[in-house]
Amino acid sequence: MKELEEGTALTLDFAKLAKVAGNCPDVIPVAVQHADTKELILVAYTNELAFKESMTKRSLVLWSTSRNELWEKGATSGQTYDLVEAFVNCEQNSLLYTVRPRAGGICHTSNQNGKPRNCYYRRIDFTSLALENVDP
């Protein structure tokens, strides 16, 4: 079990944006929303190349800031996503993509039944700041 992904300790990465800016300076954040349920399922990044790929393919293509490469979400797992709509914010420095999963969830983790889930599967307890897995 990976403690970061499955544990109950809250260890927020407040340095993420600094790391992204240092390694991948030409990216903007993308909030990814399920087109049918309106659930926020992922926050990721895109650059010009990934953005153009998404628009052309009508598929969820992002920029992996950890691997510094083009990332078609689900290409290796088979859990790919149709890009339904794309929106830009007023300052044109972030995007909102609405997507429809072709199969499964969106996260690289799975629940105890082996089913993929969305990335926001742990709730923070306000008092203890412990994490509760709501899709174990």
Buried (B, 14 or more C-beta within 10 A) or exposed (E): EEEEEEBEEEEEEEEEEEEBEEEBEEBBBBBBBBBEEEEBBBEBBBBEEBBEBBEEEEBBBBBBBEEEEBBBBBEEBEBBBBBBEBEEEEEEEBBBBBBEBEEBBBBBBBBEEEEBBBBBBBEEEEEEEEBEBEBE
